[in-house]
Amino acid sequence: MAQQKKDSFVLQAGILAAAGIIVRIIGLLYRSPLTSIIGLEGNGYYTNAINIYTIILLISSYSIPSAISKVIAQRLAYKEYRNAQRVFQCALIYVVVVGGICSLITFFGAPLLVKVDGAIPVLRVFAPTIFFSGLLGVFRGYFQAHGSMVHTSISQIFEQILNAVVSILAARLLIGMVAAEGDTTKAIYGASGSAIGTGAGVLIALLFMFGMYRLNKDIIKKRIKRDHTPIPESYSQIFKVIITTVTPFILSTFIYNCSTVVNMYIYQHIMIDIMGVDEPTAAIRYGIFATQAITIINIPIAIASSMSSASMPGISATYATHRESETRYKVKQAIHMTMLIAIPASVGLFALARPVVQFIYPQKEALDTAAGLIRVLAITVILYGLSTLTNAVLQGIGKVNIPVIHSVVSLVVQVVILILMLVYTNLDLYALAGANIAYSLMMCLLNQISVIKYLGYRQDVVKTYLKPMLASIFMGAAAFGVYQGVFYLIKENRISVVFAISIAAVVYFVLIIKLGVVNEEELKSFPKGAFLVHFAKKFHILK
């Protein structure tokens, strides 16, 4: 951990972001065969259940890594190793209690939590995973506070691999057990198998993180022995700090992310109770939006989540020790790196929406709808990327209530827009996309205003936004043209997509260097930065 602590937070964020992309890609690759096994109806039940599971996870443990890393990082900044360890121990007790209660509520309260009956048994399968997720979150937050994103990254990859394998095997096995039953029963059993996979993934990640903690036990003990803090914090003080820190994090994260579940409830209520659509059809339609369109959109947004997790400890530590200029620098770098990925990803998804959906989800009945939704939602990659990061910045500098207020305002605006669009137009799923854009735009603007106000910093608009957008437009045109040309020649979608993305990546890399978006020093701070610099110089892209 000592060596990792010396690494720049940009590099650590890059490691976490790379893991996030790998995790999302694995998630996409296994969703296609899983959807073929459980069908669109089973996919609809799974989506309903996992949305509720996600909200309960937000309340019980989702914010734990960020909150705990912030509290521990502040103590590490003053070399209070004993207090940092006490925070870790108290956090474990906190999640055992809260996670246990939330797991029981999920299991016994499932009939009250989902509107579609077929999702009830699926949600109950998710219940134990909530408990284990809390423990996993504490271990991840502990290592992130020490500046190490490697442990979290590896655990995420292990988690997703086992999730994918077990989900497919369990879904197939459970459907085989009820092969003589009707389609709805098979859909419920298949969706439950997918939920089992989620739990298996979390459990293997928890075991890995616990093993890493045990390996570092001697280092931890040595640091505690060197700690000469006159009066260690009492456990009651630490519990108070944890509760007062975690609660605003939970409120902010809950409201920020619950827009998905609010959208689901409003959409299904209006479709079923007002428009007269039957439950399975409503579940199938929403499943297309949430599982296919949103899942693909969330891949590049994972970059912002990674940057948020990586920058939180550093921002908290520098701000706590009154190094405001260093804090502003970290924020600028974090936003700059996030936009370097989010902007081209947004343009690329717009340009290759249909080929990308077909690459991942070959089910033709939902192909055009999902592709159209992705084109509309592409802009949210930039908006969510920025708002997610600025959420973390505000929390890192102690303004934990500000994102809560912004989330509430944005949620109200989104709800009004969604209801009006669903009732008075025929946009259907596109109304959900419009509501997502409205929410992310409001969050983005409100957060950005507050960050500028409290930190007094100014982002380089040309270098951070305009030049990457210019490079991305040329990149998007190249990607579209290459795809069309290759597909015309070989009539094979997946090869055409891979070839188009590869060429687009090279075009974008060349352009951001030639336009002065990144320099040699910034390139070196990226993962595999030395290789990128060598590559750029070898081909005379960088002088």
Secondary structure, DSSP 8 states (H G I E B T S, - for coil): -HHHHHS-HHHHHHHHHHHHHHHHHHHHHHHHHHHHHHHHHHHHHHHHHHHHHHHHHIIIIITHHHHHHHHHHHHHHTT-HHHHHHHHHHHHHHHHHHHHHHHHHHHHTHHHH-SSGGGHHHHHHHHHHHHHHHHHHHHHHHHHHTT--HHHHHHHHHHHHHHHHHHHHHHHHHHHHTTTS-HHHHHHHHHHHHHHHHHHHHHHHHHHHHHHHHHTHHHHHHHHHH---SS---HHHHHHHHHHHHHHHHHHHHHHHTHHHHHHHHHHHIIIIIS---HHHHHHHHHIIIIIIHHHHHHHHHHHHHHHHHHHHHHHHHHHTT-HHHHHHHHHHHHHHHHHHHHHHHHHHHHTHHHHHHHH---GGGHHHHHHHHHHHTHHHHHHHHHHHHHHHHHHTT-THHHHHHHHHHHHHHHHHHHHHHHHSS-THHHHHHHHHHHHHHHHHHHHHHHHHHH-----HIIIIIHHHHHHHHHHHHHHHHHHHHHHHH--HHHHHHHHHHHHHHHHHHHHHHTTSS-HHHHHHSTTHHHHHHHHHHTTS--
